[in-house]
Amino acid sequence: MPDLLIEIGCEELPSSACREAIAQAPGLLAAALADLHLHASGEPCAWVAPRRIAVSCEGVAARQGGEARAVRGPAVQAAFGEDGVPTKAAAGFARGQGVEVSDLVVREDPSSGREFVWVDLAADDAPLDDLMPDIARRVLEGLRFGKTMRWGDGTGLRFSRPVRWITAVVGDRAMTFEVAGVPAGAWSRGHRFLGGPVEISSADAYRARLRSSFVIADHGERREAILEGLDAAAAAAGGTWSDPAGKIEEVVHLVEWPSVITGRIAEQHLALPERVLVTAMQSHQRYMPLHDSGGNLMPAFLAVSNGDPGAAEIIARGNEDVLDARLQDAAFSYERDVAAGLDELDARLGAIVFHARLGTLADKRDRLIAGVADLGDAVGADPMDVEAATGAAALAKSDQGAILVAEFSELQGFAASHYAALAGRPAEVCVAVAEQYLPEGPGSPVPASMPGALLACAEKVDNLAGAFLIDEIPSGSRDPYGLRRAAAGLVRVALDRGWDLRPAEVLRTAMDRFRRQGADLALSDDAALEALGEFIADRLVHQMGQEGVPADAVRAALAADVGGVASIAAWARALDAAREDAGLGRAAMGANRCRRIVSGSEHGISGYSSAGDPAEDRLADALAVGEQAVEAARAAGDAAGAITAAAELSGAVDAFFEDVMVNADDPAVRDRRHALVRRAGEAYGRVADFEVLVLKGGE
């Protein structure tokens, strides 16, 4: 059972495409082997570098191991006309199985007793060598990238970058074939500048052979080599390196033969704020800053090179020159901003368009000032925190008119906070301004200060309300304004702070502000709110899933409408914890019986009015008690108490179903009884949506 190797060689891939290939390639190879009935002793793995995507698998069977099988086609009546002539259905089935219509046979299906046409297929027994072109094609054509291009002469294949060669080896034998116009064989290519053509003598020698031509093909090994090189270079410089922007994963996929160089930073640039220096190093150059033992930024940086290690000094000087030019630009921009001052920066906002249909950044600033006050009222914030958040909202967008942010967009928020501090604004205001965009993603922290949390949520509410009102609602993977991130951030902050925030309330007032400013809107407030409600609910479901609460419990709590974000989260946790309890099971059984009785019925909509029927009046009395108990539990946030009340109500509901015929022949009687059942269903619905909630045993 030989090892198998396929390498797709191409022009330099972007790091994002490398990560996509790592995630997909092993599965594509595994699927190809399974489809072709090729057993393997090992699991497929991928090794990805900027100029190559390689997949390999140990111990692949030399021949297919399929079994003879019978495939069922259409029923006889559909396969043949009354005159016995095969129909299009029969012809299509035969063609799909690679046989002639005359090869079809008629047999009874034992499971149904009906007659169908069948085709008997022999066991697959092709050798692995003959199947390699198909395997390579499946991997090559199966890879999906976020951005692709067409290449080649009429192949129609889309790939991240043009494919230049294919290496295919089984054991110690090279496979020669062609896929999408690219020939395959034993030859690969080494480092673009340091290496040359490389013959892969055997599949298990692949990585060693490439290493001899200055390529570390295994991205895991390459990452370790980079980290070791950075550690050694930092120690030699007398400091420690850091990667605050998380550039390492990108760097791993930009080099094939990494070496670490140390560059110097001109002393005069150290007068810039450290955040500006580090951003200039990392945003485009992907340099790693160095700090001394006291935590101070050193006048040096580390860079990972893909060039000749013997030319390290020349490469370092080139990198120093590039960084020096960027820092000169940053210093010029910074000095101009400081000289202009906050008032001038703020005055520029009226000329900067936030969105063509939603006004200027000055309009957004004014909406944020009102928005933090709304949020403060909604969550019962301390007036001092609201005052600080209001001051922060007035300054939050001032850096959008700054030259520094125009050059380094990553500094938005920080620049406004820094300039505010230079102008002597209160520390709590400056902190809130710096926190306005948090959290920026799943791994990002939430604002640490209360004013920062209010401002960050006001920012997200404003973005969501505006985008939905102009019908820029995300669909599929399309989300140009980061609205999913905004909604998720709103949910995260509310949960972190324990805010029982009802998003619809602050969103409605935010929408009213857009209308008063004369924004060019496409949807009504109600239509936008309806879409936003489900949109934010999806983010809450996802966030609760991160802490281990299944979606059904969250959806069941959302339907019960027990309060704001914090209340719904607590209720969902309680439902999830109680899903094996007998009481919740009894409540679910009663709720589902009621739902099934009135489903599709138009009876009982007008409500119940007693006619003196003892069974009906007993249920009505039990409902009055049960409803009161459920509402008291809801008011106290006591999910367990609400479940107990619903379970106790189920006894009266069960007795009612046993004592009377709900679907009575008399329309008036049926109306009364349906009204009671509807009322019971509504009481259960105040506890949970039991149609959604999955209990032990699938109830």
C-alpha positions in Angstrom: 0.0 0.0 0.0 2.0 3.0 -1.3 2.0 6.6 -0.1 0.3 9.1 -2.4 1.4 12.7 -3.0 -0.1 15.5 -5.2 1.3 19.0 -5.3 -0.4 21.9 -7.0 2.3 24.5 -7.9 1.2 28.0 -8.6 2.1 31.7 -8.4 2.4 33.1 -4.9 -0.9 32.6 -3.0 -2.3 35.2 -0.6 -2.2 34.1 3.0 -6.0 33.9 3.1 -5.9 31.4 0.2 -3.3 29.3 2.0 -5.5 29.1 5.1 -8.5 28.1 2.9 -6.4 25.4 1.2 -5.2 24.0 4.6 -8.9 23.7 5.7 -10.2 22.1 2.5 -7.5 20.0 0.9 -7.3 17.0 3.3 -11.1 16.6 3.1 -11.1 16.8 -0.7 -8.5 14.0 -0.9 -10.3 11.9 1.6 -13.6 12.3 -0.3 -11.9 11.4 -3.6 -10.4 8.2 -2.1 -13.7 7.2 -0.6 -15.7 7.8 -3.8 -13.2 5.7 -5.8 -13.3 2.9 -3.1 -9.6 3.3 -2.4 -8.8 2.3 1.2 -6.0 4.0 3.1 -4.2 3.3 6.4 -3.5 6.9 7.1 -5.4 10.2 7.2 -4.9 12.7 4.4 -2.9 15.8 5.4 -2.0 19.0 3.6 1.3 21.0 3.5 0.8 24.5 2.1 3.3 27.2 1.2 3.0 30.4 -0.9 3.8 28.6 -4.2 2.3 25.2 -3.5 -0.6 23.2 -2.1 0.4 19.6 -1.4 -1.8 16.7 -0.2 -0.6 13.4 0.9 -1.9 10.1 2.4 0.0 7.1 3.7 -0.8 3.6 2.8 -3.3 4.0 -0.1 -4.5 0.7 -1.6 -2.9 -0.2 -5.0 -6.3 -1.1 -6.4 -9.9 -0.2 -5.8 -11.8 -2.3 -3.2 -15.4 -1.8 -4.2 -18.1 -4.5 -4.1 -20.5 -5.6 -6.8 -23.8 -3.8 -6.3 -27.2 -3.3 -7.8 -28.6 0.2 -8.4 -32.3 0.8 -8.5 -33.8 3.0 -11.2 -37.3 4.2 -12.0 -40.4 2.1 -11.6 -41.2 -0.2 -14.5 -44.3 1.9 -15.4 -42.0 5.0 -15.7 -39.2 3.2 -17.5 -41.2 1.6 -20.3 -44.2 2.7 -22.3 -47.3 0.6 -23.0 -45.6 -0.6 -26.1 -42.5 -1.7 -24.1 -40.3 1.0 -25.6 -37.9 2.5 -23.1 -38.8 6.0 -22.0 -36.5 9.0 -21.4 -36.4 8.1 -17.8 -34.9 4.6 -18.5 -32.4 6.1 -21.0 -31.3 8.8 -18.6 -30.9 6.2 -15.8 -28.8 3.9 -18.0 -26.6 6.8 -19.2 -26.0 8.0 -15.6 -24.8 4.5 -14.7 -22.6 4.2 -17.8 -24.5 1.3 -19.3 -26.8 0.6 -22.3 -30.6 0.5 -21.9 -30.4 -3.2 -22.9 -28.3 -3.8 -19.8 -31.3 -2.9 -17.5 -33.1 -5.6 -15.8 -36.6 -5.7 -14.1 -36.8 -6.9 -10.5 -39.1 -6.6 -7.6 -37.9 -4.3 -4.7 -38.2 -6.5 -1.6 -38.9 -3.5 0.6 -42.0 -2.3 -1.4 -43.0 -5.3 -3.5 -43.1 -3.1 -6.6 -41.1 -3.7 -9.7 -38.3 -1.4 -10.8 -35.5 -1.4 -13.4 -32.1 -2.2 -12.0 -28.5 -2.2 -13.2 -26.0 -4.7 -11.9 -22.6 -3.2 -11.6 -19.4 -5.2 -11.2 -17.0 -4.4 -8.4 -14.6 -1.5 -9.1 -11.1 -2.9 -9.6 -9.0 -0.2 -11.3 -5.4 0.3 -10.2 -4.5 3.5 -8.2 -2.1 4.6 -11.0 -5.0 4.9 -13.5 -7.1 6.9 -11.0 -4.5 9.5 -10.1 -5.6 12.0 -12.8 -9.2 11.8 -11.5 -7.9 12.3 -7.9 -5.8 15.3 -8.8 -8.6 16.8 -10.8 -11.0 16.4 -7.8 -8.6 18.2 -5.5 -7.7 20.9 -7.9 -11.3 21.7 -9.0 -12.7 21.2 -5.5 -10.7 24.0 -3.8 -12.8 27.1 -3.1 -11.3 30.5 -2.5 -12.8 33.8 -1.4 -11.2 35.5 -4.4 -10.4 33.6 -7.6 -9.3 34.3 -11.2 -9.7 32.4 -14.5 -6.4 31.3 -16.0 -5.2 29.0 -18.7 -6.4 28.6 -22.3 -10.1 27.9 -22.3 -10.1 25.6 -19.3 -12.7 27.7 -17.5 -11.1 26.7 -14.2 -11.1 29.3 -11.4 -8.3 29.3 -8.9 -6.7 31.8 -6.5 -3.6 32.1 -8.7 -2.5 30.6 -12.0 -1.4 26.9 -11.6 2.1 26.3 -13.1 2.8 22.6 -12.4 1.5 19.5 -10.8 3.6 16.9 -9.0 2.1 13.5 -8.6 3.8 10.5 -7.0 2.6 7.1 -5.9 5.2 5.4 -3.7 8.4 5.9 -5.7 6.7 6.1 -9.1 5.9 9.4 -10.9 2.5 9.7 -12.5 2.3 11.4 -15.8 -1.0 12.9 -16.9 -2.6 16.3 -17.6 -5.2 18.3 -15.6 -6.7 21.5 -16.9 -3.9 21.8 -19.4 -1.1 21.5 -16.8 1.2 18.4 -17.1 1.9 16.3 -14.0 5.0 14.4 -13.2 7.9 14.0 -10.8 9.2 17.5 -10.9 8.5 20.3 -8.4 10.1 23.7 -8.0 12.2 24.9 -5.1 12.5 28.5 -3.8 11.9 31.1 -6.4 15.4 32.7 -5.9 17.4 30.3 -4.0 16.4 26.9 -5.4 15.6 25.3 -8.7 13.8 22.3 -10.2 13.4 19.4 -7.7 12.7 15.8 -8.6 10.5 14.1 -6.1 11.8 10.6 -6.0 9.2 9.2 -3.7 6.1 10.5 -1.9 7.6 10.1 1.6 10.7 12.1 0.5 8.7 15.2 -0.6 9.4 17.5 2.3 13.1 16.5 2.6 13.6 17.0 -1.2 12.1 20.5 -1.1 14.0 21.5 2.0 17.2 20.7 0.0 16.0 23.4 -2.4 15.2 26.0 0.3 11.5 25.3 0.8 9.9 24.3 4.1 6.7 22.9 2.6 5.1 22.0 6.0 3.4 25.2 7.2 3.5 23.8 10.8 7.3 23.4 10.6 7.6 26.8 9.0 5.7 28.4 11.8 7.9 26.8 14.4 11.0 27.9 12.5 9.7 31.5 12.4 8.9 31.6 16.1 12.3 30.1 17.0 14.0 32.7 14.8 12.1 35.6 16.4 12.9 34.4 19.9 16.6 34.1 19.1 16.8 37.5 17.3 14.9 39.2 20.2 17.2 37.7 22.8 20.3 38.8 20.8 18.9 42.3 20.7 18.2 42.2 24.5 14.5 42.4 24.3 11.2 40.5 23.7 9.1 40.6 20.6 5.3 41.0 20.3 2.7 40.7 17.7 -0.2 42.9 18.8 -1.9 42.9 15.4 -1.7 39.1 15.0 0.5 39.1 11.9 2.3 35.8 12.5 -0.3 33.6 10.8 -0.1 35.8 7.7 3.7 35.8 7.7 3.8 32.0 7.8 2.1 32.0 4.4 4.3 34.7 2.9 7.6 32.9 3.1 9.0 29.5 2.1 12.5 29.7 3.6 12.1 32.1 6.5 15.0 33.9 8.2 14.7 36.7 10.8 16.4 40.0 10.4 16.8 42.9 12.9 16.3 46.5 11.7 16.8 49.8 13.4 14.4 52.6 14.0 15.7 56.2 13.9 15.7 57.7 17.4 13.6 60.8 16.4 10.6 58.5 15.6 10.4 57.3 19.1 8.7 60.6 20.0 5.6 59.3 18.3 3.0 57.5 20.4 3.9 53.9 20.7 0.6 52.8 19.1 1.4 54.8 16.0 4.9 53.3 15.8 3.6 49.8 16.2 0.8 50.3 13.7 3.2 51.6 11.1 5.4 48.5 11.7 2.7 46.0 11.5 -0.1 47.3 9.2 1.8 46.8 5.9 5.3 45.7 6.7 4.3 43.0 9.3 7.3 43.8 11.4 7.5 42.7 15.1 8.2 45.4 17.7 10.7 44.9 20.4 10.4 45.9 24.1 13.1 46.1 26.8 12.8 44.5 30.2 11.0 47.6 31.5 8.3 47.3 28.8 9.6 50.3 26.8 9.6 50.2 23.0 13.1 49.7 21.7 14.5 51.5 18.6 14.5 48.2 16.7 12.2 45.7 15.0 12.2 42.2 13.7 11.1 41.1 10.2 10.7 37.7 8.6 12.4 37.5 5.2 12.0 35.1 2.3 15.3 36.2 0.8 18.8 35.0 0.9 20.0 34.8 4.6 23.5 35.7 3.3 22.2 39.1 2.3 20.6 39.9 5.6 22.3 43.2 6.1 21.2 44.5 2.7 17.6 43.2 3.3 17.6 44.9 6.7 18.6 48.2 5.3 15.9 48.0 2.7 13.3 47.3 5.4 14.6 50.1 7.5 14.3 52.6 4.6 10.7 51.5 4.0 9.7 51.9 7.7 11.5 55.2 8.0 9.5 56.6 5.1 6.2 55.4 6.6 7.2 56.9 10.0 8.1 60.2 8.5 4.6 60.3 6.9 3.1 59.3 10.3 5.0 62.0 12.1 4.0 64.7 9.6 0.3 63.6 9.9 0.4 63.4 13.6 1.9 66.9 14.0 -0.6 68.4 11.6 -3.5 66.8 13.6 -2.2 68.1 16.9 -1.7 71.6 15.5 -5.3 71.6 14.1 -6.8 70.6 17.5 -10.1 69.0 18.4 -12.3 71.8 17.4 -10.9 72.0 13.8 -11.0 68.2 13.5 -14.7 68.2 14.6 -15.5 71.0 12.2 -14.4 68.8 9.3 -17.0 66.1 10.1 -19.8 68.1 8.3 -17.9 67.7 5.0 -17.3 63.9 5.4 -20.0 61.6 4.2 -20.9 58.7 6.5 -23.2 57.2 3.9 -24.7 58.9 0.9 -28.2 58.1 2.2 -27.6 58.6 5.9 -25.8 61.9 6.1 -22.4 63.1 7.3 -20.2 62.1 10.1 -21.5 65.3 11.9 -25.0 63.8 11.7 -23.7 60.5 13.1 -21.9 62.4 16.0 -25.2 64.0 16.9 -27.0 60.7 16.8 -24.4 59.1 19.0 -24.8 61.9 21.6 -28.5 61.2 21.8 -28.0 57.4 21.5 -25.8 57.1 24.7 -28.5 58.9 26.6 -31.2 56.5 25.3 -29.1 53.5 26.3 -28.3 54.9 29.7 -32.0 55.2 30.4 -32.7 51.7 29.0 -30.2 50.0 31.2 -30.4 52.2 34.3 -26.9 53.6 34.0 -25.4 55.9 36.6 -25.9 59.6 35.5 -22.1 60.2 35.9 -21.4 57.3 33.4 -24.0 58.7 31.0 -22.4 62.2 31.2 -18.9 60.7 30.5 -20.4 58.7 27.6 -22.1 61.8 26.2 -18.8 63.7 26.3 -17.1 60.7 24.5 -19.8 60.6 21.9 -19.2 64.2 21.1 -15.5 63.4 20.4 -15.8 59.8 19.1 -15.7 60.7 15.3 -13.3 63.6 15.5 -10.4 61.5 14.2 -12.3 60.8 11.0 -11.1 64.2 9.9 -7.5 63.4 11.0 -4.7 63.0 8.5 -3.2 60.3 10.6 -6.3 58.1 10.4 -6.6 58.7 6.7 -3.2 57.0 6.4 -3.6 54.4 9.1 -7.3 53.5 9.4 -6.3 51.0 12.2 -5.8 54.0 14.5 -9.4 55.2 14.4 -10.7 55.4 18.0 -7.2 55.5 19.4 -6.3 58.7 17.6 -9.5 60.5 18.8 -8.8 59.3 22.4 -5.2 60.4 22.2 -6.0 63.8 20.9 -8.7 64.2 23.5 -6.1 63.4 26.2 -3.7 65.9 24.8 -6.5 68.5 25.0 -7.0 67.7 28.7 -10.3 66.0 28.4 -11.3 63.7 31.4 -9.6 60.3 31.5 -13.0 58.4 31.6 -14.0 60.2 28.4 -10.8 59.4 26.7 -11.1 55.7 27.7 -14.6 55.5 26.4 -13.6 57.0 23.0 -10.8 54.4 22.7 -13.4 51.6 23.4 -16.1 52.8 21.0 -15.5 50.0 18.4 -15.2 47.1 20.9 -15.7 44.2 20.6 -14.2 44.1 17.1 -14.6 40.4 16.6 -15.1 37.0 18.4 -11.8 37.2 20.2 -11.8 40.9 20.9 -12.5 42.2 24.4 -15.6 44.1 25.3 -15.3 47.6 26.7 -14.0 47.6 30.3 -15.6 50.9 31.3 -19.3 51.7 31.6 -19.1 54.9 29.5 -17.2 52.9 26.9 -19.9 50.2 26.9 -22.6 52.8 26.4 -20.8 54.4 23.5 -19.8 51.1 21.8 -23.5 50.0 21.9 -24.7 53.3 20.7 -22.3 53.0 17.7 -23.6 49.5 16.9 -27.3 50.5 17.3 -26.8 53.4 15.0 -25.1 51.3 12.3 -27.7 48.6 12.5 -30.7 51.0 12.4 -29.3 53.0 9.5 -28.3 50.0 7.4 -31.6 48.2 7.8 -33.6 51.3 7.1 -31.9 51.7 3.7 -32.4 48.0 3.1 -28.7 47.1 3.2 -29.5 43.9 5.0 -26.8 41.2 5.0 -27.5 38.2 2.8 -25.4 35.0 2.5 -21.8 35.9 3.0 -22.4 39.5 2.0 -22.0 41.9 4.9 -20.0 45.0 3.7 -20.8 47.1 6.8 -19.9 44.4 9.3 -23.5 44.3 10.7 -23.3 40.7 12.0 -20.2 41.8 14.0 -22.1 44.8 15.2 -25.1 42.8 16.4 -22.9 40.2 18.0 -21.0 42.9 19.8 -24.2 44.5 21.1 -25.3 41.1 22.4 -21.9 40.4 24.0 -21.7 43.8 25.8 -25.3 43.4 27.1 -24.5 39.9 28.4 -21.2 41.0 29.9 -22.8 43.9 31.7 -25.9 42.0 32.7 -28.1 44.6 30.9 -31.7 43.5 30.4 -31.7 45.5 27.2 -34.6 45.3 24.7 -32.8 46.1 21.5 -36.1 47.0 19.7 -36.6 49.9 22.1 -33.3 51.7 21.4 -33.4 50.8 17.8 -36.8 52.4 17.3 -35.6 55.7 18.8 -32.4 55.4 16.7 -34.6 55.1 13.6 -36.6 58.1 14.6 -33.3 60.1 14.7 -32.5 59.2 11.1 -36.0 60.3 10.0 -35.7 63.6 11.8 -32.3 64.3 10.1 -33.9 63.7 6.7 -32.1 60.5 5.8 -33.1 58.9 2.5 -34.7 55.7 3.8 -36.1 52.7 2.0 -38.0 50.7 4.7 -40.5 51.6 7.3 -39.5 51.4 11.0 -41.7 48.4 11.5 -40.3 46.5 8.5 -36.7 47.3 9.5 -37.4 46.3 13.2 -38.9 43.0 12.2 -35.9 42.1 10.2 -33.5 43.4 12.9 -35.3 41.4 15.6 -34.6 38.1 13.9 -31.1 39.3 13.0 -30.1 40.1 16.6 -31.9 36.9 17.8 -29.6 34.9 15.6 -26.6 36.5 17.2 -27.9 35.8 20.7 -28.4 32.2 19.7 -24.9 32.0 18.5 -23.4 33.7 21.5 -25.3 31.5 23.9 -24.1 28.5 21.9 -20.5 29.6 22.7 -21.2 29.1 26.4 -22.9 25.7 25.8 -26.6 26.6 25.7 -28.2 24.9 22.7 -30.2 26.9 20.1 -33.5 25.3 20.9 -33.4 26.6 24.5 -32.6 30.1 23.4 -35.3 30.1 20.7 -37.8 28.8 23.3 -36.9 31.6 25.7 -37.0 34.2 22.9 -40.5 33.1 22.0 -41.6 33.4 25.6 -40.6 37.1 25.6 -39.5 37.1 29.2 -37.6 40.4 29.0 -34.4 41.8 27.5 -31.1 40.2 26.6 -30.0 39.3 30.1 -33.4 37.9 31.1 -33.7 35.8 27.9 -30.2 34.4 28.4 -30.9 33.5 32.0 -34.2 31.9 31.0 -32.6 29.9 28.3 -30.0 28.6 30.7 -32.7 27.5 33.1 -34.7 25.8 30.3 -31.6 23.9 29.2 -30.8 22.9 32.8 -34.3 21.6 33.3 -34.8 19.7 30.1 -34.7 16.3 31.8 -36.9 17.4 34.7 -40.3 15.7 35.0 -42.1 19.0 35.6 -40.8 20.5 32.3 -41.8 17.3 30.5 -45.4 17.6 31.9 -45.6 21.2 30.8 -44.4 20.3 27.4 -46.9 17.5 27.0 -49.8 19.8 28.0 -48.6 22.6 25.7 -48.2 20.4 22.7 -51.7 18.8 23.3 -53.2 22.2 23.3 -51.3 23.3 20.2 -52.4 20.2 18.3 -56.1 20.6 19.2 -56.4 24.2 18.0 -53.9 24.0 15.1 -55.7 25.2 12.0 -58.9 25.9 13.9 -60.8 29.2 13.8 -62.9 28.4 16.9 -62.4 30.1 20.3 -60.7 33.2 18.9 -63.2 35.5 20.6 -62.4 34.2 24.1 -64.1 32.2 26.8 -67.4 33.1 28.4 -68.8 30.7 31.1 -72.0 28.8 30.3 -72.1 26.9 33.5 -70.4 23.7 32.3 -68.6 22.3 35.4 -65.6 20.9 33.5 -65.1 24.1 31.6 -65.4 26.2 34.7 -62.9 24.0 36.5 -60.3 24.5 33.8 -61.1 28.3 33.7 -60.5 28.5 37.5 -57.2 26.5 37.2 -56.1 28.8 34.3 -56.7 31.9 36.5 -54.5 30.4 39.2 -51.9 29.1 36.7 -51.7 32.4 34.8 -51.1 34.4 37.9 -48.4 32.0 39.1 -46.6 32.1 35.7 -46.8 35.9 35.6 -45.4 36.2 39.2 -42.5 33.9 38.3 -41.8 35.9 35.1 -41.8 39.1 37.0 -39.3 37.6 39.5 -37.1 36.1 36.7 -37.9 32.7 38.2 -37.9 30.2 35.4 -38.1 27.2 37.7 -41.2 28.7 39.3 -42.8 29.3 35.9 -42.0 25.7 34.9 -43.6 24.4 38.2 -46.7 26.5 37.5 -47.0 25.2 34.0 -46.6 21.6 35.1 -49.3 22.1 37.7 -51.6 23.5 35.1 -51.1 20.4 33.0 -53.0 18.4 35.5 -56.1 20.5 35.0 -55.6 20.4 31.2 -55.3 16.6 31.2 -58.5 16.3 33.2 -60.3 18.6 30.9 -59.4 16.5 27.9 -60.6 13.4 29.7 -63.9 14.9 30.9 -65.1 16.6 27.7 -65.1 16.3 23.9 -63.3 19.5 22.9 -64.4 19.3 19.3 -68.1 19.1 20.2 -70.7 19.0 17.5 -72.4 22.1 18.9 -70.5 25.1 17.5 -71.1 27.2 20.6 -69.7 24.5 22.9 -66.8 23.9 20.6 -66.1 27.7 20.6 -66.0 27.8 24.4 -63.7 24.8 24.7 -61.3 25.9 22.0 -61.1 29.3 23.7 -60.0 27.6 26.9 -57.5 25.4 25.1 -56.1 28.5 23.4 -55.9 30.3 26.7 -54.0 27.4 28.2 -51.6 27.4 25.2 -50.9 31.0 25.7 -50.1 30.4 29.4 -47.7 27.7 28.4 -46.2 30.0 25.8 -45.4 32.5 28.5 -43.0 29.9 29.9 -41.4 28.6 26.6 -42.1 27.7 23.1 -42.5 23.9 23.7 -42.8 23.2 20.0 -39.1 24.3 19.6 -37.7 23.0 22.9 -36.3 19.5 22.6 -36.7 17.5 25.8 -35.2 14.1 26.9 -36.7 11.4 24.7 -37.5 13.9 21.9 -40.8 15.3 23.5 
